[in-house]
Amino acid sequence: MYGTWRCLLGGILLLQLLRSGQALDNGLARTPPMGWMSWERFRCITDCKLYPNECISENLFSRHADLLVSEGYAAAGYEYVIIDDCWLEKNRDSKTQKLVADKKRFPSGLNALADHIHEIGLKFGLYQDYGTNTCAGYPGVINHMKLDAQTFAEWDVDYVKLDGCYANISDMAVGYPEFGRLLNETGRPMVYSCSWPAYQEPAGEMPDYESLKKHCNLWRNWDDIDDSLESLMQIMDYFGKNQDRIQPQAGPGHWNDPDMLLLGNYGLSYDQSKLQMAIWAIMAAPLIMSNDLEAVRPEIKAILQNRAVIAVDQDELGIQGRRVATRNQIEVWQRPITPVAKNGHHSYAVAFVSRRDDGAPYRITFTIKELGLKNPNGYTVQDLYDSSRNLGVFKNGSEFVTRVNPNGVTFYKFTAL
């Protein structure tokens, strides 16, 4: 009986939301968010005695905020410093029921951390969970959503990631929009990152993309990324195989999120790092690093700060790219970008991805027509990973030759003439 009433009340709430037209209309994330997040690299390390430079603490986030600025990442566009799971005390405040940051690991409190992040020109992000608990077992927002939304505003949060552990999947279609509405009602602009589809789709429920676009600035579509080429390729395959229904949903203010950048960690080679950066740019993905910025090697840092590749990701048209061809284990991914020629034809970013592991770079030829590029005036071509390489002009009858390293990528901008 309780379940029946709960379902009816949820339906009534959703109907009220739709009738009122209230939604997360916050004007934010007009291009995919860029920043740094703790989870993939630092997970739930909470022992600050054993791991003082890795534990989830105010030291970790203050230090990485400073590194974003001093190492040039902020100047390249990375602006959000986002705390993921494991920042909380195990219980809410007994009197106010407010969430409480771990008192030993965040002794100055989140307002002080937010102040530091804002003082150096960055923005502050925070993780929570729609369920009774976060994925690591800390208190979730359920039954306290209005209080928690207001608390985030009081803490000067700029970005909220809402996970979906310990929650009823059937409640998410109502609960996620409701929390977005409550964030909006605080009057503080907060980017809203939803994990709703990542729980629905594996359970056999198709996400409601119209509701997602209306209520969320970005949303996780699929599994958490792990520090491996295998995990990266699985996520790429998910987006490639489902692109007909996923790709049209992205645009200014609402983005598909394939999860964090692995670059600078343990699992990807130099070529594989270039591959992830290129495909995330093609997919108009949020560029959220999760690494130890003090340990990133110079050649990987150069990939993360490549302005030409970042410009593709941040392109003002906001059109997500697609996988358009596969031949001999070489995939072609393509994205329409600016500038648009006087005759109305887009320019394009084009990535050639090798799924080969046979020990030598693979030379492959495509005609411009096979790449889906139809501007009769042709294109000038520039190597996005080597700004000194301008490859000339290519027209409809031209052949384009590239040589791709095993498990690597070549990445070009075709500028419409």
GUDREN-110450 format. One record per residue (C-alpha): residue number from 1; x, y, z. Coordinates in pm, 1 decimal. Layout:
i->NUM&x->X&y->Y&z->Z .
...
***
This chain:
i->1&x->0.0&y->0.0&z->0.0 .
i->2&x->285.4&y->238.9&z->89.2 .
i->3&x->447.5&y->173.8&z->-246.5 .
i->4&x->123.9&y->256.7&z->-430.4 .
i->5&x->85.5&y->590.3&z->-249.7 .
i->6&x->451.9&y->669.8&z->-308.6 .
i->7&x->407.5&y->612.1&z->-681.1 .
i->8&x->93.7&y->830.3&z->-690.3 .
i->9&x->264.2&y->1112.2&z->-502.1 .
i->10&x->563.5&y->1094.2&z->-733.9 .
i->11&x->335.5&y->1118.2&z->-1036.3 .
i->12&x->153.0&y->1418.0&z->-889.6 .
i->13&x->484.2&y->1592.9&z->-820.2 .
i->14&x->609.8&y->1534.0&z->-1174.6 .
i->15&x->281.4&y->1665.7&z->-1317.9 .
i->16&x->309.8&y->1979.0&z->-1105.2 .
i->17&x->664.8&y->2036.1&z->-1225.8 .
i->18&x->563.2&y->2001.5&z->-1588.0 .
i->19&x->261.6&y->2229.5&z->-1550.7 .
i->20&x->455.2&y->2496.7&z->-1366.7 .
i->21&x->733.2&y->2496.7&z->-1624.5 .
i->22&x->987.6&y->2519.5&z->-1344.4 .
i->23&x->1320.0&y->2376.3&z->-1447.1 .
i->24&x->1693.2&y->2425.1&z->-1408.0 .
i->25&x->1713.5&y->2724.1&z->-1641.1 .
i->26&x->2040.9&y->2857.1&z->-1501.2 .
i->27&x->2219.0&y->2983.5&z->-1812.6 .
i->28&x->2530.2&y->2781.8&z->-1725.5 .
i->29&x->2752.4&y->2534.2&z->-1912.8 .
i->30&x->2701.5&y->2693.2&z->-2253.1 .
i->31&x->3012.4&y->2498.4&z->-2346.6 .
i->32&x->3114.0&y->2169.8&z->-2179.7 .
i->33&x->3249.1&y->2229.8&z->-1827.4 .
i->34&x->3623.0&y->2199.3&z->-1772.9 .
i->35&x->3798.0&y->2130.5&z->-1445.3 .
i->36&x->3946.1&y->1877.9&z->-1205.1 .
i->37&x->3772.1&y->1612.9&z->-992.7 .
i->38&x->3909.5&y->1376.2&z->-730.4 .
i->39&x->3734.5&y->1043.2&z->-787.8 .
i->40&x->3914.5&y->845.5&z->-1058.1 .
i->41&x->4262.7&y->910.5&z->-920.5 .
i->42&x->4204.5&y->948.3&z->-546.3 .
i->43&x->3884.9&y->741.9&z->-497.8 .
i->44&x->3797.1&y->722.8&z->-127.6 .
i->45&x->4140.9&y->749.8&z->34.1 .
i->46&x->4065.3&y->883.7&z->380.1 .
i->47&x->4375.3&y->784.0&z->581.2 .
i->48&x->4569.5&y->1109.4&z->595.8 .
i->49&x->4841.8&y->960.2&z->818.3 .
i->50&x->4935.8&y->693.8&z->565.8 .
i->51&x->4865.5&y->901.5&z->254.4 .
i->52&x->4891.4&y->1271.6&z->349.2 .
i->53&x->4913.8&y->1392.0&z->-12.1 .
i->54&x->4637.7&y->1166.9&z->-145.6 .
i->55&x->4361.6&y->1161.2&z->114.7 .
i->56&x->4031.6&y->1337.1&z->49.5 .
i->57&x->4096.6&y->1654.2&z->245.6 .
i->58&x->4102.0&y->2031.9&z->224.3 .
i->59&x->4477.2&y->2003.6&z->160.4 .
i->60&x->4420.8&y->1794.0&z->-154.0 .
i->61&x->4168.8&y->2033.8&z->-304.4 .
i->62&x->4342.4&y->2354.3&z->-202.9 .
i->63&x->4668.4&y->2220.1&z->-347.1 .
i->64&x->4509.9&y->2118.1&z->-673.8 .
i->65&x->4331.2&y->2448.8&z->-704.9 .
i->66&x->4668.8&y->2620.1&z->-673.8 .
i->67&x->4820.2&y->2380.6&z->-928.9 .
i->68&x->4545.0&y->2451.5&z->-1180.8 .
i->69&x->4656.9&y->2813.0&z->-1172.4 .
i->70&x->5034.3&y->2778.1&z->-1137.5 .
i->71&x->5067.5&y->2502.3&z->-1399.3 .
i->72&x->4865.1&y->2684.3&z->-1664.3 .
i->73&x->4551.9&y->2470.3&z->-1662.5 .
i->74&x->4324.4&y->2755.1&z->-1552.3 .
i->75&x->4453.6&y->2972.8&z->-1835.4 .
i->76&x->4365.0&y->2689.9&z->-2076.6 .
i->77&x->4004.2&y->2683.0&z->-1949.1 .
i->78&x->3997.9&y->2435.0&z->-1659.4 .
i->79&x->3799.7&y->2621.2&z->-1392.9 .
i->80&x->3608.2&y->2382.6&z->-1161.9 .
i->81&x->3765.1&y->2213.8&z->-857.7 .
i->82&x->3521.9&y->1934.7&z->-769.5 .
i->83&x->3515.4&y->1727.9&z->-451.0 .
i->84&x->3378.9&y->1379.4&z->-520.3 .
i->85&x->3263.7&y->1122.8&z->-261.3 .
i->86&x->3399.5&y->1070.8&z->93.3 .
i->87&x->3413.9&y->1431.9&z->211.2 .
i->88&x->3141.2&y->1391.9&z->473.9 .
i->89&x->3105.2&y->1288.6&z->834.5 .
i->90&x->2917.8&y->959.9&z->861.7 .
i->91&x->2618.1&y->1134.1&z->1020.5 .
i->92&x->2432.3&y->1460.7&z->976.1 .
i->93&x->2434.5&y->1723.0&z->1248.7 .
i->94&x->2202.1&y->1590.2&z->1519.3 .
i->95&x->2033.9&y->1927.6&z->1579.5 .
i->96&x->2009.9&y->2091.7&z->1237.9 .
i->97&x->2022.0&y->1775.6&z->1021.1 .
i->98&x->2266.1&y->1957.4&z->796.0 .
i->99&x->2543.6&y->1775.7&z->615.5 .
i->100&x->2880.9&y->1804.8&z->787.5 .
i->101&x->3221.0&y->1793.3&z->619.0 .
i->102&x->3464.3&y->1554.5&z->788.7 .
i->103&x->3600.6&y->1758.5&z->1077.8 .
i->104&x->3948.5&y->1605.8&z->1075.1 .
i->105&x->4008.3&y->1617.5&z->702.0 .
i->106&x->3830.6&y->1951.4&z->640.9 .
i->107&x->3903.6&y->2133.3&z->969.2 .
i->108&x->3851.5&y->2481.0&z->821.2 .
i->109&x->3512.1&y->2390.0&z->674.0 .
i->110&x->3391.5&y->2410.3&z->315.8 .
i->111&x->3327.5&y->2785.2&z->318.2 .
i->112&x->3697.2&y->2849.1&z->377.0 .
i->113&x->3792.1&y->2610.1&z->96.9 .
i->114&x->3538.2&y->2769.7&z->-136.8 .
i->115&x->3676.2&y->3113.0&z->-51.1 .
i->116&x->4028.6&y->3006.1&z->-144.8 .
i->117&x->3912.4&y->2852.0&z->-471.4 .
i->118&x->3715.8&y->3165.0&z->-561.2 .
i->119&x->3996.5&y->3402.2&z->-459.3 .
i->120&x->4229.3&y->3248.1&z->-719.2 .
i->121&x->3965.7&y->3276.1&z->-992.2 .
i->122&x->3829.2&y->2921.0&z->-994.3 .
i->123&x->3493.7&y->2762.5&z->-912.1 .
i->124&x->3394.5&y->2510.7&z->-645.3 .
i->125&x->3215.6&y->2179.5&z->-710.4 .
i->126&x->3072.5&y->1923.4&z->-470.0 .
i->127&x->2942.8&y->1565.3&z->-490.1 .
i->128&x->2626.9&y->1424.8&z->-336.9 .
i->129&x->2388.1&y->1135.6&z->-399.1 .
i->130&x->2014.8&y->1117.4&z->-459.9 .
i->131&x->1982.9&y->804.2&z->-242.4 .
i->132&x->1989.0&y->738.7&z->129.2 .
i->133&x->2368.8&y->718.5&z->111.1 .
i->134&x->2646.7&y->811.9&z->-123.0 .
i->135&x->2817.7&y->529.2&z->-309.8 .
i->136&x->3081.7&y->513.6&z->-33.4 .
i->137&x->2821.8&y->506.0&z->243.4 .
i->138&x->2801.5&y->866.8&z->358.3 .
i->139&x->2466.1&y->1051.0&z->403.5 .
i->140&x->2268.4&y->1114.3&z->83.1 .
i->141&x->2019.0&y->1391.8&z->4.0 .
i->142&x->1697.1&y->1190.0&z->6.8 .
i->143&x->1447.9&y->1330.1&z->261.2 .
i->144&x->1668.8&y->1640.3&z->300.2 .
i->145&x->1675.5&y->1779.7&z->-52.1 .
i->146&x->1558.8&y->2134.6&z->21.5 .
i->147&x->1792.0&y->2164.7&z->320.6 .
i->148&x->2088.8&y->2030.3&z->125.2 .
i->149&x->2027.0&y->2254.8&z->-175.4 .
i->150&x->2021.3&y->2555.6&z->56.1 .
i->151&x->2334.2&y->2431.8&z->235.8 .
i->152&x->2521.0&y->2407.3&z->-94.9 .
i->153&x->2423.3&y->2766.6&z->-169.2 .
i->154&x->2544.6&y->2874.2&z->176.3 .
i->155&x->2876.0&y->2698.6&z->106.4 .
i->156&x->2912.8&y->2895.5&z->-221.1 .
i->157&x->2905.7&y->2583.6&z->-438.4 .
i->158&x->2919.3&y->2643.0&z->-815.4 .
i->159&x->2878.9&y->2284.6&z->-944.4 .
i->160&x->2682.8&y->1991.8&z->-801.1 .
i->161&x->2733.7&y->1629.7&z->-906.4 .
i->162&x->2442.2&y->1411.2&z->-792.4 .
i->163&x->2508.5&y->1036.8&z->-797.4 .
i->164&x->2245.4&y->761.0&z->-774.3 .
i->165&x->2359.4&y->488.2&z->-534.7 .
i->166&x->2116.0&y->356.2&z->-270.4 .
i->167&x->1819.4&y->501.0&z->-458.9 .
i->168&x->1513.2&y->356.6&z->-628.7 .
i->169&x->1564.8&y->387.9&z->-1001.3 .
i->170&x->1188.7&y->431.2&z->-1045.7 .
i->171&x->1204.2&y->749.6&z->-833.6 .
i->172&x->1477.2&y->919.8&z->-1035.8 .
i->173&x->1250.4&y->1062.6&z->-1305.4 .
i->174&x->1089.1&y->1274.9&z->-1033.1 .
i->175&x->1371.7&y->1316.1&z->-782.8 .
i->176&x->1646.1&y->1448.9&z->-1009.1 .
i->177&x->1427.3&y->1725.0&z->-1160.5 .
i->178&x->1302.8&y->1812.6&z->-813.2 .
i->179&x->1655.3&y->1857.3&z->-677.8 .
i->180&x->1744.8&y->2069.1&z->-980.1 .
i->181&x->1442.6&y->2288.9&z->-909.5 .
i->182&x->1550.9&y->2326.4&z->-546.6 .
i->183&x->1902.6&y->2424.0&z->-651.7 .
i->184&x->1753.0&y->2682.4&z->-884.2 .
i->185&x->1531.1&y->2820.6&z->-609.0 .
i->186&x->1831.6&y->2905.1&z->-389.6 .
i->187&x->1918.3&y->3184.9&z->-631.2 .
i->188&x->2279.3&y->3071.2&z->-658.4 .
i->189&x->2387.1&y->2957.9&z->-1007.2 .
i->190&x->2507.6&y->2595.8&z->-978.9 .
i->191&x->2593.7&y->2367.5&z->-1267.8 .
i->192&x->2389.6&y->2050.0&z->-1217.8 .
i->193&x->2548.7&y->1718.1&z->-1316.6 .
i->194&x->2305.8&y->1424.3&z->-1305.5 .
i->195&x->2389.6&y->1052.9&z->-1292.7 .
i->196&x->2032.5&y->950.4&z->-1369.3 .
i->197&x->2085.2&y->773.5&z->-1709.6 .
i->198&x->2390.2&y->580.8&z->-1584.4 .
i->199&x->2159.4&y->394.5&z->-1344.9 .
i->200&x->1849.1&y->371.8&z->-1561.9 .
i->201&x->1992.1&y->228.5&z->-1881.4 .
i->202&x->2183.4&y->-68.9&z->-1730.9 .
i->203&x->1857.4&y->-155.4&z->-1550.8 .
i->204&x->1669.9&y->-161.2&z->-1882.0 .
i->205&x->1496.1&y->176.9&z->-1849.3 .
i->206&x->1542.6&y->425.4&z->-2132.8 .
i->207&x->1636.3&y->776.6&z->-2013.3 .
i->208&x->1393.2&y->1061.8&z->-2075.5 .
i->209&x->1626.0&y->1293.1&z->-2263.9 .
i->210&x->1375.6&y->1576.1&z->-2291.5 .
i->211&x->1351.6&y->1586.8&z->-1913.2 .
i->212&x->1729.8&y->1558.5&z->-1879.3 .
i->213&x->1783.9&y->1852.9&z->-2113.3 .
i->214&x->1526.9&y->2053.7&z->-1925.1 .
i->215&x->1660.0&y->1988.2&z->-1576.6 .
i->216&x->2032.7&y->1898.2&z->-1597.7 .
i->217&x->2337.3&y->2075.5&z->-1741.1 .
i->218&x->2513.2&y->1744.8&z->-1803.4 .
i->219&x->2451.2&y->1380.6&z->-1730.2 .
i->220&x->2653.4&y->1062.5&z->-1700.8 .
i->221&x->2535.8&y->815.7&z->-1964.6 .
i->222&x->2716.8&y->495.4&z->-1874.6 .
i->223&x->2966.9&y->321.0&z->-1647.4 .
i->224&x->3240.7&y->485.0&z->-1443.0 .
i->225&x->3564.0&y->512.1&z->-1634.3 .
i->226&x->3862.4&y->316.5&z->-1500.1 .
i->227&x->4230.3&y->378.9&z->-1559.5 .
i->228&x->4271.7&y->156.2&z->-1863.4 .
i->229&x->4249.5&y->156.0&z->-2241.1 .
i->230&x->3988.1&y->-120.1&z->-2215.8 .
i->231&x->3755.7&y->100.8&z->-2009.0 .
i->232&x->3811.2&y->395.5&z->-2243.1 .
i->233&x->3728.9&y->186.4&z->-2549.3 .
i->234&x->3415.2&y->41.7&z->-2388.0 .
i->235&x->3281.2&y->392.0&z->-2328.9 .
i->236&x->3370.1&y->496.2&z->-2682.9 .
i->237&x->3187.4&y->189.8&z->-2816.5 .
i->238&x->2879.5&y->269.0&z->-2607.7 .
i->239&x->2862.9&y->619.1&z->-2754.1 .
i->240&x->2937.9&y->499.2&z->-3105.7 .
i->241&x->2678.1&y->220.6&z->-3106.0 .
i->242&x->2407.2&y->439.4&z->-2949.7 .
i->243&x->2490.6&y->767.7&z->-3117.3 .
i->244&x->2167.2&y->796.3&z->-3315.5 .
i->245&x->1971.2&y->853.8&z->-2994.1 .
i->246&x->2246.8&y->1007.2&z->-2777.7 .
i->247&x->2422.6&y->1251.7&z->-3009.1 .
i->248&x->2122.2&y->1480.3&z->-3079.1 .
i->249&x->2070.0&y->1545.3&z->-2706.2 .
i->250&x->2388.2&y->1747.8&z->-2656.7 .
i->251&x->2399.8&y->2123.5&z->-2695.5 .
i->252&x->2472.8&y->2448.2&z->-2511.2 .
i->253&x->2363.0&y->2407.3&z->-2150.8 .
i->254&x->2305.3&y->2029.3&z->-2167.1 .
i->255&x->2578.3&y->1775.5&z->-2241.0 .
i->256&x->2634.6&y->1401.6&z->-2254.4 .
i->257&x->2913.4&y->1305.7&z->-2012.8 .
i->258&x->3136.3&y->1004.1&z->-2090.6 .
i->259&x->3319.1&y->1061.8&z->-1758.4 .
i->260&x->3661.4&y->1188.9&z->-1652.6 .
i->261&x->3988.2&y->1233.1&z->-1839.3 .
i->262&x->4243.1&y->966.9&z->-1743.6 .
i->263&x->4546.3&y->1153.9&z->-1875.7 .
i->264&x->4835.0&y->1175.3&z->-1629.1 .
i->265&x->4758.2&y->855.7&z->-1439.4 .
i->266&x->4887.4&y->500.4&z->-1482.0 .
i->267&x->4680.6&y->325.8&z->-1747.0 .
i->268&x->4723.6&y->515.9&z->-2075.0 .
i->269&x->5030.0&y->550.4&z->-2293.5 .
i->270&x->5120.8&y->878.9&z->-2462.2 .
i->271&x->4935.6&y->782.9&z->-2781.9 .
i->272&x->4634.0&y->655.5&z->-2587.6 .
i->273&x->4625.0&y->982.9&z->-2393.8 .
i->274&x->4608.7&y->1175.7&z->-2721.0 .
i->275&x->4329.6&y->940.7&z->-2827.5 .
i->276&x->4107.9&y->1013.0&z->-2525.6 .
i->277&x->4159.2&y->1388.4&z->-2550.1 .
i->278&x->4070.3&y->1388.1&z->-2919.7 .
i->279&x->3756.5&y->1175.0&z->-2885.5 .
i->280&x->3632.6&y->1368.2&z->-2582.4 .
i->281&x->3671.1&y->1685.8&z->-2790.7 .
i->282&x->3481.5&y->1525.5&z->-3079.4 .
i->283&x->3202.3&y->1421.7&z->-2840.4 .
i->284&x->3169.6&y->1772.5&z->-2689.9 .
i->285&x->3239.8&y->1604.6&z->-2356.4 .
i->286&x->3306.8&y->1782.9&z->-2029.1 .
i->287&x->3684.9&y->1797.2&z->-1984.9 .
i->288&x->3714.5&y->1700.7&z->-1619.5 .
i->289&x->4060.6&y->1576.3&z->-1527.4 .
i->290&x->4116.7&y->1331.2&z->-1242.6 .
i->291&x->4487.9&y->1298.0&z->-1180.0 .
i->292&x->4769.5&y->1412.1&z->-954.2 .
i->293&x->4863.0&y->1741.7&z->-1116.3 .
i->294&x->5202.6&y->1739.0&z->-944.7 .
i->295&x->5289.8&y->1411.4&z->-1118.9 .
i->296&x->5169.5&y->1482.6&z->-1473.5 .
i->297&x->5457.2&y->1445.3&z->-1718.7 .
i->298&x->5533.3&y->1741.3&z->-1947.8 .
i->299&x->5424.5&y->1561.4&z->-2265.6 .
i->300&x->5088.1&y->1469.1&z->-2108.7 .
i->301&x->5044.0&y->1820.9&z->-1973.6 .
i->302&x->5094.0&y->1946.9&z->-2329.4 .
i->303&x->4804.8&y->1726.9&z->-2447.2 .
i->304&x->4575.3&y->1845.5&z->-2167.2 .
i->305&x->4657.5&y->2209.4&z->-2245.3 .
i->306&x->4650.1&y->2181.4&z->-2624.9 .
i->307&x->4453.2&y->2495.7&z->-2713.5 .
i->308&x->4358.0&y->2375.2&z->-3060.9 .
i->309&x->4203.5&y->2054.1&z->-2926.0 .
i->310&x->4032.5&y->2238.8&z->-2639.1 .
i->311&x->3885.4&y->2480.9&z->-2895.2 .
i->312&x->3722.0&y->2185.1&z->-3070.7 .
i->313&x->3567.7&y->2066.6&z->-2744.1 .
i->314&x->3449.9&y->2418.6&z->-2658.3 .
i->315&x->3322.7&y->2503.5&z->-3006.9 .
i->316&x->3034.0&y->2749.1&z->-2985.4 .
i->317&x->2806.1&y->2547.9&z->-3217.4 .
i->318&x->2781.1&y->2281.3&z->-2947.0 .
i->319&x->2723.5&y->1995.2&z->-3193.2 .
i->320&x->2837.1&y->1656.2&z->-3062.4 .
i->321&x->3036.6&y->1450.8&z->-3311.4 .
i->322&x->2979.5&y->1100.1&z->-3440.4 .
i->323&x->3166.6&y->790.4&z->-3549.9 .
i->324&x->3114.4&y->801.6&z->-3927.1 .
i->325&x->3326.6&y->518.8&z->-4070.1 .
i->326&x->3530.5&y->210.8&z->-3980.5 .
i->327&x->3778.8&y->37.7&z->-4209.2 .
i->328&x->4059.6&y->-206.0&z->-4128.4 .
i->329&x->4018.3&y->-132.5&z->-3756.0 .
i->330&x->4058.6&y->241.6&z->-3815.5 .
i->331&x->3760.6&y->445.8&z->-3696.7 .
i->332&x->3674.5&y->792.1&z->-3824.9 .
i->333&x->3510.4&y->1031.4&z->-3578.7 .
i->334&x->3387.2&y->1365.9&z->-3706.7 .
i->335&x->3241.8&y->1683.1&z->-3555.1 .
i->336&x->3099.9&y->1994.6&z->-3726.2 .
i->337&x->3264.0&y->2310.3&z->-3586.3 .
i->338&x->3321.1&y->2675.3&z->-3666.3 .
i->339&x->3403.3&y->2859.2&z->-3880.4 .
i->340&x->3109.5&y->2816.8&z->-4114.9 .
i->341&x->3194.4&y->2913.3&z->-4474.2 .
i->342&x->2999.4&y->3178.3&z->-4663.7 .
i->343&x->2824.9&y->2902.6&z->-4858.5 .
i->344&x->2693.7&y->2754.3&z->-4531.7 .
i->345&x->2926.1&y->2453.0&z->-4505.1 .
i->346&x->3072.1&y->2371.9&z->-4164.6 .
i->347&x->3433.9&y->2317.1&z->-4083.7 .
i->348&x->3508.9&y->1980.3&z->-3920.6 .
i->349&x->3732.1&y->1819.2&z->-3662.9 .
i->350&x->3818.5&y->1467.3&z->-3778.1 .
i->351&x->3988.7&y->1200.4&z->-3565.6 .
i->352&x->4128.9&y->874.7&z->-3703.4 .
i->353&x->4139.7&y->616.5&z->-3423.6 .
i->354&x->4339.7&y->295.6&z->-3449.4 .
i->355&x->4199.2&y->-12.5&z->-3279.9 .
i->356&x->4496.8&y->-207.3&z->-3412.8 .
i->357&x->4773.0&y->-357.4&z->-3199.3 .
i->358&x->4989.6&y->-513.3&z->-3468.5 .
i->359&x->5307.4&y->-324.3&z->-3385.4 .
i->360&x->5342.1&y->-64.5&z->-3661.6 .
i->361&x->5164.1&y->256.9&z->-3760.5 .
i->362&x->4892.2&y->190.6&z->-4016.1 .
i->363&x->4867.1&y->397.4&z->-4333.8 .
i->364&x->4515.1&y->451.2&z->-4462.4 .
i->365&x->4352.3&y->659.0&z->-4735.8 .
i->366&x->4004.7&y->811.8&z->-4747.6 .
i->367&x->3853.6&y->1034.8&z->-5011.4 .
i->368&x->3714.0&y->1363.4&z->-4888.1 .
i->369&x->3370.9&y->1237.5&z->-4992.3 .
i->370&x->3414.5&y->922.0&z->-4780.7 .
i->371&x->3482.1&y->1146.4&z->-4481.8 .
i->372&x->3142.0&y->1308.6&z->-4536.0 .
i->373&x->3293.5&y->1647.1&z->-4625.5 .
i->374&x->3091.2&y->1806.7&z->-4905.2 .
i->375&x->3201.4&y->2168.2&z->-4937.8 .
i->376&x->3261.1&y->2222.3&z->-5313.9 .
i->377&x->3524.1&y->2486.8&z->-5237.0 .
i->378&x->3723.3&y->2238.2&z->-5030.2 .
i->379&x->3905.9&y->2261.2&z->-4699.2 .
i->380&x->4240.2&y->2362.9&z->-4560.3 .
i->381&x->4372.0&y->2096.6&z->-4322.1 .
i->382&x->4574.7&y->2145.1&z->-4004.0 .
i->383&x->4716.4&y->1882.5&z->-3767.9 .
i->384&x->4563.9&y->1961.5&z->-3426.4 .
i->385&x->4849.3&y->1790.0&z->-3241.1 .
i->386&x->5117.3&y->1968.6&z->-3445.0 .
i->387&x->5023.8&y->2328.8&z->-3517.9 .
i->388&x->5319.6&y->2365.0&z->-3754.3 .
i->389&x->5173.5&y->2107.9&z->-3994.9 .
i->390&x->4940.0&y->2263.4&z->-4249.7 .
i->391&x->4859.7&y->1991.8&z->-4499.5 .
i->392&x->4720.2&y->2208.6&z->-4779.4 .
i->393&x->4383.2&y->2225.3&z->-4955.5 .
i->394&x->4162.7&y->1922.3&z->-5017.7 .
i->395&x->3853.3&y->1916.3&z->-5240.1 .
i->396&x->3585.6&y->1660.1&z->-5322.5 .
i->397&x->3804.3&y->1457.0&z->-5556.7 .
i->398&x->4103.6&y->1458.7&z->-5322.5 .
i->399&x->4239.7&y->1167.1&z->-5125.9 .
i->400&x->4349.0&y->1216.6&z->-4766.1 .
i->401&x->4622.8&y->991.7&z->-4629.6 .
i->402&x->4703.5&y->946.5&z->-4260.6 .
i->403&x->4924.2&y->706.7&z->-4064.7 .
i->404&x->4796.3&y->610.6&z->-3719.7 .
i->405&x->4998.0&y->452.4&z->-3439.9 .
i->406&x->4860.6&y->134.9&z->-3274.8 .
i->407&x->4591.0&y->231.2&z->-3021.8 .
i->408&x->4654.8&y->590.3&z->-3119.3 .
i->409&x->4494.1&y->878.9&z->-3303.9 .
i->410&x->4559.9&y->1141.5&z->-3567.1 .
i->411&x->4348.4&y->1454.7&z->-3533.9 .
i->412&x->4285.1&y->1726.8&z->-3791.3 .
i->413&x->4084.9&y->2041.3&z->-3846.8 .
i->414&x->3926.9&y->2071.4&z->-4192.3 .
i->415&x->3846.0&y->2441.6&z->-4229.5 .
i->416&x->3578.5&y->2510.4&z->-4492.3 .
i->417&x->3680.1&y->2758.4&z->-4764.7 .
***
